[in-house]
Amino acid sequence: MTKINPLSNLLFRPLAINDFGAKMIRSRAFSDLPDMPRPESREAAEKPSWMTMDYLGNKIPEPMQIANGVRKIPLMGPITRGMGIAGQFFGMADTDTFVRWVNDAAADRSVSAILIHVQSPGGDAIGCDEAARAVRNAATQKPVVAFTDDMMASAAYYIGAAANAIYATPSSIIGSIGTYCVIVDDSEYWRSLGIEFEVIRSGEFKGAGIDAWTDEQRAQMQAMVDAFGEQFRSAVDTYRDGAVSRENMEGQVWLGADAVSPGIGIADFVVDNWIQLSQQII
C-alpha cells in the first residue's frame, strides 16, 4: 500500500517555491516511503532529538554552537508549517520549529550572533511571514546573517531576507521571489471511468475543484496567490531596504556570484563556505 507522504501536503497550498524544488516535490510526493521510527517509550519521545536520522539515514540538522558565541541555525529542505519532527524525518523544514530556535538564540545571552544556514528550494507560503518576522526581531537584538551554499529560493529567501545580511557561495542558487498554487481539474479523468461527482455546497467557493473549477473559483484562488505574492514582495522591500527592484521579483533566480551584482541586490556578499563566513562574523 502506498503510504501518505507529508510532501504531498505542499502540492495544493499556496507555494513560495522555485521550479526545481516543485519538480522534486512532485516526484516524491506520492512515492512509497518507510514507516517513521517510533520512540521506545513516552519518556524517550519527550527527550529532545530522540530521532536523529531522516528516512535516508542522514543526520537531522539542529542548531549548533560554534566559536565565540555564534549559533548556527539550519533551514534545510522543503519548508512547511506544523510538521515538527515528522517533517524533519522526511527532510523538511518546519517553520514553527525554526521560529522557536531563532527566538531561543535571540534570548540567549551567551549567543553573540546568529548564522542561518539555508539549503532550501522554498515551500509553503503559510508560516513564512511569521518566520521572517522572528528573524528580523532577532536581528534587532544581535547580528543575524543568512547563508546559503545550496539554494535559498522562494520561501527560503523570504525568511533569509529578514537577516541583517545575506551571504552566498558562488555556485549557490538564490532568489525566486513569488508565489503560485497548483490546482488540478481531474473531472475528465473520472468521467472516463464512468464516475461523476456532485457537490452539495453551502457556498459558491466551498469544495472548489472537486467537480471542476468555475471561473469564479479560479479568480478567488488567483486573488489569494496575488495577496501572498504582494506580501512577499513588500517584505523584501522592507527587509532589503529597497535594494531589489520589482522587476527582479518575478520569480527569477541567480547564481550566488551574480546575486551580489549592482542592480540585482538579492545578496550582499560571496564567500566559499560557512566556516569562512563564521570567521568573518566572530
C-alpha positions in Angstrom: 0.0 0.0 0.0 1.3 3.5 -0.9 2.0 5.4 2.3 0.9 9.1 2.6 4.0 11.3 2.2 4.0 14.6 4.0 5.4 16.2 0.9 2.0 15.9 -0.7 0.8 18.4 1.8 2.7 21.1 -0.3 1.1 20.3 -3.6 -2.3 22.0 -3.1 -1.3 25.0 -0.9 -0.1 28.5 -1.9 3.5 27.9 -2.5 6.6 30.0 -2.4 9.0 27.5 -4.1 11.2 27.6 -7.1 10.6 25.4 -10.2 13.3 22.9 -9.4 12.0 22.4 -5.9 8.5 22.0 -7.1 9.6 19.2 -9.6 11.4 17.5 -6.7 8.4 17.6 -4.5 6.0 16.3 -7.2 8.4 13.4 -8.0 8.5 12.4 -4.3 5.1 13.3 -3.0 3.4 10.0 -3.7 6.3 7.7 -3.6 6.4 4.7 -1.2 8.3 5.7 2.0 9.3 3.7 5.0 7.4 3.9 8.3 8.5 6.7 10.6 10.5 5.3 13.6 8.7 5.4 16.9 10.3 6.0 20.3 10.7 3.1 22.6 8.8 4.8 25.4 6.9 8.0 26.2 9.9 9.2 28.2 12.1 8.7 25.2 9.7 10.7 23.0 9.8 13.6 25.4 13.6 13.8 25.3 15.0 16.4 22.8 16.1 14.9 19.5 15.2 11.3 20.2 15.0 10.8 16.4 18.4 11.9 14.9 18.2 10.5 11.4 15.9 11.1 8.5 14.5 8.3 6.3 17.6 8.3 4.1 19.9 7.9 7.1 21.2 11.5 7.1 21.6 13.3 10.4 18.7 15.7 11.0 20.2 19.2 11.3 19.8 21.1 14.5 21.2 24.4 15.9 24.8 24.2 16.9 27.1 26.5 18.8 30.3 27.5 17.0 33.2 29.6 18.2 32.8 32.8 20.3 29.0 32.6 20.8 27.9 32.2 17.2 24.9 29.9 16.9 24.2 28.2 13.5 20.6 27.5 12.9 19.6 25.3 9.9 16.8 26.0 7.5 17.0 22.9 5.2 14.7 21.1 2.9 11.2 22.0 1.6 9.5 24.4 4.0 6.2 23.7 5.6 4.5 24.5 8.9 3.4 22.3 11.8 5.1 19.1 10.7 7.7 19.2 13.5 9.8 16.1 13.9 7.7 14.2 11.4 8.6 16.7 8.7 12.3 16.6 9.7 12.2 12.8 9.2 11.2 13.4 5.6 13.8 16.1 5.1 11.6 19.1 5.5 12.0 22.3 7.5 9.2 23.2 9.9 8.7 27.0 10.4 7.3 26.5 13.9 10.5 24.7 15.0 12.6 27.3 13.2 10.9 30.2 14.9 11.5 28.5 18.3 15.2 28.1 17.5 15.5 31.7 16.4 13.7 33.1 19.5 15.8 30.9 21.8 19.0 32.2 20.2 17.8 35.8 20.4 17.0 35.4 24.1 20.2 33.5 25.0 22.8 36.0 26.4 25.6 33.5 25.5 24.8 33.9 21.8 26.6 36.8 20.3 25.5 36.3 16.6 23.2 34.0 14.6 24.1 32.3 11.4 21.1 30.9 9.5 22.4 28.1 7.2 19.9 27.8 4.3 19.6 24.8 2.0 16.1 25.0 0.7 14.1 25.4 -2.5 11.2 27.1 -0.7 7.9 25.6 0.2 4.6 26.5 1.9 3.8 30.2 1.9 1.9 29.8 5.2 4.2 30.5 8.1 6.8 32.3 6.1 5.9 35.8 7.2 5.9 34.8 10.9 9.3 33.1 10.5 10.7 36.1 8.7 9.5 38.4 11.4 11.1 36.2 14.0 14.4 36.6 12.1 14.0 40.4 11.9 13.2 40.6 15.6 16.4 38.7 16.4 18.3 40.9 14.0 17.3 44.0 16.1 19.0 42.4 19.2 22.2 40.9 17.7 23.8 40.3 14.3 21.9 37.8 12.2 23.3 36.6 8.8 21.7 34.2 6.3 24.0 32.0 4.3 23.4 29.5 1.5 25.8 27.1 -0.1 23.0 25.3 -1.9 19.6 27.1 -2.5 17.9 30.0 -0.8 14.9 30.2 -3.1 11.3 31.5 -2.7 10.0 30.8 0.8 13.6 30.3 2.0 14.6 33.7 0.5 11.5 35.3 2.1 12.9 34.2 5.5 16.5 34.8 4.8 15.9 38.3 3.5 15.0 39.4 7.0 18.6 38.9 8.2 21.0 41.8 8.5 22.9 40.5 5.6 22.8 37.6 3.0 25.9 35.6 2.1 26.1 33.1 -0.7 28.7 30.8 -2.3 29.4 31.5 -6.0 27.6 28.4 -7.3 24.5 28.6 -5.0 21.1 29.5 -6.3 19.2 32.3 -4.8 16.1 34.4 -5.4 12.8 33.2 -6.9 10.6 35.8 -5.3 6.9 35.0 -5.9 4.1 32.5 -5.2 1.9 30.1 -7.1 -0.6 27.4 -6.4 -1.3 24.2 -8.3 -4.9 23.4 -9.0 -6.0 20.1 -10.5 -9.0 19.5 -12.7 -9.3 15.8 -13.0 -13.0 15.7 -13.8 -12.5 14.4 -17.3 -10.4 11.6 -16.0 -13.1 10.5 -13.6 -15.8 10.8 -16.3 -13.7 8.5 -18.5 -14.1 5.9 -15.7 -17.8 6.4 -15.5 -17.6 8.4 -12.3 -19.1 11.9 -11.7 -19.0 14.0 -8.6 -21.9 16.1 -7.4 -21.0 18.5 -4.6 -23.7 19.8 -2.3 -22.2 23.0 -1.0 -23.2 25.8 1.4 -21.3 28.4 -0.6 -20.0 29.1 -4.1 -16.4 28.5 -3.2 -16.8 25.6 -0.8 -15.3 22.3 -2.2 -13.7 24.2 -5.1 -12.3 21.9 -7.7 -14.0 18.7 -6.7 -16.4 18.9 -9.6 -14.3 21.1 -11.9 -13.2 24.7 -11.4 -15.5 27.6 -12.2 -14.2 30.9 -13.4 -15.2 32.5 -10.1 -13.3 29.9 -8.1 -10.2 30.3 -10.2 -10.4 34.1 -9.8 -10.7 33.7 -6.0 -7.6 31.4 -6.0 -5.7 33.9 -8.2 -6.6 36.7 -5.7 -5.2 34.6 -2.8 -1.9 33.9 -4.7 -1.6 37.5 -5.6 -2.1 38.5 -2.0 0.6 36.1 -0.9 2.9 37.4 -3.7 2.4 41.0 -2.7 3.1 40.2 1.0 6.3 38.5 -0.2 7.4 41.5 -2.3 6.6 44.0 0.4 8.6 42.1 2.9 11.6 42.0 0.6 11.2 45.8 0.0 11.3 46.3 3.8 14.0 43.9 4.8 16.3 44.7 1.9 15.8 48.4 2.1 14.5 48.7 -1.4 17.7 47.1 -2.9 15.7 44.6 -5.0 13.7 46.2 -7.8 10.2 45.0 -8.6 11.5 43.8 -12.0 13.7 41.3 -10.1 10.7 40.0 -8.1 9.2 37.9 -11.0 10.5 34.5 -9.9 14.0 34.8 -11.3 16.9 33.0 -9.7 20.6 33.9 -9.8 23.9 32.2 -9.1 25.3 33.5 -5.8 28.2 35.1 -7.7 25.7 37.2 -9.7 23.2 37.9 -6.9 25.5 40.5 -5.4 25.9 42.5 -8.6 24.8 46.1 -8.7 21.2 46.4 -9.8 20.2 43.0 -8.5 20.6 43.3 -4.8 19.5 39.8 -3.9 22.5 39.1 -1.8 25.3 41.1 -0.1 28.5 39.1 -0.1 30.1 36.0 -1.7 32.0 33.5 0.5 33.3 30.0 -0.2 31.8 28.2 2.8 30.1 28.8 6.2 33.4 28.3 8.1 34.9 31.3 6.2 31.7 33.3 7.0 31.8 32.4 10.7 35.4 33.6 10.9 34.2 37.0 9.5 31.3 37.4 12.0 33.1 36.1 15.1 
